Amino acid sequence: MTQQQIDLNQLTQAKANVTLTQELLTQAIEKSTSDQALAQAAIKQASSEIASAQTAVSQVQSAILTQQAQSES
């Protein structure tokens, strides 16, 4: 598998995490007045999804920087 494919997979995963985060935050907003426990659970899960997305993006960025450094030497 080439580095570009790995990067694309990680970016696709990050995008999926962000999409799920949007859905969870929408759910939290909708349930904020009627079901506090569900709203809090959605926010907690959204936070986890954001962290996963950030990790994937950071890994891609690190791989790109490594490739750039290798191509410069």
C-alpha positions as CSV (number, residue, x, y, z in Angstrom):
1,M,0.0,0.0,0.0
2,T,1.4,3.4,-0.9
3,Q,1.7,6.3,1.5
4,Q,-0.9,8.2,-0.4
5,Q,-3.5,5.5,0.1
6,I,-2.8,5.4,3.8
7,D,-3.2,9.1,4.0
8,L,-6.4,9.0,2.1
9,N,-7.8,6.3,4.4
10,Q,-6.9,8.3,7.5
11,L,-8.4,11.5,6.1
12,T,-11.6,9.6,5.2
13,Q,-11.7,8.3,8.7
14,A,-11.3,11.8,10.1
15,K,-14.1,13.0,7.9
16,A,-16.3,10.3,9.2
17,N,-15.5,11.2,12.7
18,V,-16.4,14.8,12.0
19,T,-19.7,13.9,10.4
20,L,-20.6,11.7,13.4
21,T,-19.6,14.6,15.7
22,Q,-22.0,16.9,13.9
23,E,-24.8,14.3,14.3
24,L,-24.1,13.9,18.0
25,L,-24.0,17.6,18.6
26,T,-27.3,18.0,16.8
27,Q,-28.8,15.3,19.0
28,A,-27.4,17.0,22.1
29,I,-28.9,20.3,21.1
30,E,-32.3,18.7,20.4
31,K,-32.3,16.7,23.6
32,S,-30.8,19.4,25.9
33,T,-34.2,20.4,27.3
34,S,-35.9,17.1,27.4
35,D,-33.2,14.5,28.2
36,Q,-30.1,15.9,29.9
37,A,-28.5,12.5,30.4
38,L,-28.8,11.7,26.6
39,A,-27.5,15.1,25.7
40,Q,-24.5,14.7,28.0
41,A,-23.8,11.2,26.6
42,A,-23.9,12.6,23.0
43,I,-21.5,15.4,24.0
44,K,-19.1,12.9,25.6
45,Q,-19.2,10.8,22.4
46,A,-18.8,13.8,20.2
47,S,-15.7,14.8,22.2
48,S,-14.2,11.3,21.6
49,E,-15.0,11.5,17.9
50,I,-13.2,14.9,17.7
51,A,-10.2,13.4,19.4
52,S,-10.1,10.5,16.9
53,A,-10.4,12.9,14.0
54,Q,-7.5,15.0,15.4
55,T,-5.3,11.9,15.8
56,A,-5.9,10.9,12.2
57,V,-5.2,14.3,10.8
58,S,-2.1,14.6,12.9
59,Q,-0.8,11.2,11.6
60,V,-1.4,12.4,8.0
61,Q,0.4,15.7,8.7
62,S,3.3,13.8,10.3
63,A,3.6,11.5,7.3
64,I,3.6,14.4,4.9
65,L,6.3,16.2,6.9
66,T,8.4,13.1,7.0
67,Q,8.0,12.6,3.2
68,Q,9.0,16.3,2.7
69,A,12.1,15.9,4.9
70,Q,13.1,12.7,3.0
71,S,12.7,14.3,-0.4
72,E,14.8,17.3,0.7
73,S,17.7,15.2,1.8
